[in-house]
Amino acid sequence: MPKMKTKSGAKKRFVVRAGGSIKRSQAFKRHILTKKTTKCKRQLRGTAEVHATNTASVRAMMPYA
């Protein structure tokens, strides 16, 4: 049986934590920042956890993670 391939876009975007949850970065912080408020940009800092409804699809993209 051949090895399964990991989706290269997913391995760049997600990290599996030790407890099994999946860490992701925040979206909407790359461009068109002039119309966004300072509060909005500040709250988009840092990382978040992948929602439980999307966890199965992310795990399918990263079979060995």
C-alpha positions as a Markdown table, in Angstrom:
| # | Residue | x | y | z |
|---|---|---|---|---|
| 1 | Met | 0.0 | 0.0 | 0.0 |
| 2 | Pro | 1.5 | 3.4 | -0.9 |
| 3 | Lys | 1.8 | 6.2 | 1.6 |
| 4 | Met | -0.9 | 8.8 | 1.8 |
| 5 | Lys | 0.0 | 12.3 | 0.8 |
| 6 | Thr | -0.5 | 15.2 | 3.1 |
| 7 | Lys | -2.1 | 18.3 | 1.5 |
| 8 | Ser | 0.7 | 20.8 | 1.3 |
| 9 | Gly | -1.6 | 23.8 | 1.9 |
| 10 | Ala | -2.8 | 22.2 | 5.1 |
| 11 | Lys | 0.6 | 21.4 | 6.5 |
| 12 | Lys | 1.5 | 25.1 | 6.1 |
| 13 | Arg | -1.6 | 26.3 | 7.8 |
| 14 | Phe | -2.3 | 23.9 | 10.7 |
| 15 | Val | -0.4 | 22.5 | 13.7 |
| 16 | Val | -1.6 | 19.6 | 15.8 |
| 17 | Arg | -1.1 | 20.3 | 19.5 |
| 18 | Ala | 0.0 | 17.7 | 22.1 |
| 19 | Gly | -3.6 | 17.4 | 23.4 |
| 20 | Gly | -5.0 | 16.7 | 19.9 |
| 21 | Ser | -6.5 | 20.0 | 19.1 |
| 22 | Ile | -5.5 | 21.8 | 15.9 |
| 23 | Lys | -4.1 | 25.3 | 16.0 |
| 24 | Arg | -4.8 | 27.8 | 13.1 |
| 25 | Ser | -3.9 | 31.4 | 12.4 |
| 26 | Gln | -6.5 | 34.2 | 12.2 |
| 27 | Ala | -7.8 | 35.3 | 8.8 |
| 28 | Phe | -8.6 | 38.8 | 7.5 |
| 29 | Lys | -5.3 | 40.3 | 8.7 |
| 30 | Arg | -3.3 | 40.5 | 5.4 |
| 31 | His | -4.5 | 43.4 | 3.3 |
| 32 | Ile | -7.1 | 46.2 | 3.1 |
| 33 | Leu | -6.2 | 47.1 | 6.7 |
| 34 | Thr | -6.9 | 50.8 | 6.4 |
| 35 | Lys | -10.7 | 50.4 | 6.7 |
| 36 | Lys | -10.4 | 48.0 | 9.7 |
| 37 | Thr | -10.5 | 49.5 | 13.1 |
| 38 | Thr | -7.6 | 49.2 | 15.5 |
| 39 | Lys | -9.8 | 47.1 | 17.8 |
| 40 | Cys | -10.6 | 44.7 | 15.0 |
| 41 | Lys | -6.9 | 44.3 | 14.0 |
| 42 | Arg | -5.8 | 43.8 | 17.6 |
| 43 | Gln | -8.4 | 41.1 | 18.2 |
| 44 | Leu | -7.2 | 39.2 | 15.1 |
| 45 | Arg | -3.7 | 38.8 | 16.6 |
| 46 | Gly | -2.5 | 35.4 | 17.6 |
| 47 | Thr | -3.9 | 32.0 | 16.9 |
| 48 | Ala | -7.1 | 30.1 | 17.4 |
| 49 | Glu | -8.4 | 26.6 | 17.5 |
| 50 | Val | -10.0 | 24.8 | 14.6 |
| 51 | His | -13.8 | 24.5 | 15.3 |
| 52 | Ala | -15.1 | 21.0 | 16.1 |
| 53 | Thr | -17.2 | 20.9 | 13.0 |
| 54 | Asn | -14.1 | 21.3 | 10.8 |
| 55 | Thr | -11.6 | 19.1 | 12.8 |
| 56 | Ala | -12.5 | 15.9 | 10.8 |
| 57 | Ser | -11.8 | 17.5 | 7.4 |
| 58 | Val | -8.5 | 19.0 | 8.6 |
| 59 | Arg | -7.4 | 15.7 | 10.0 |
| 60 | Ala | -8.2 | 14.0 | 6.6 |
| 61 | Met | -5.9 | 16.5 | 4.9 |
| 62 | Met | -3.1 | 15.7 | 7.3 |
| 63 | Pro | -3.2 | 11.9 | 7.8 |
| 64 | Tyr | 0.1 | 11.6 | 9.6 |
| 65 | Ala | -0.2 | 14.6 | 11.9 |
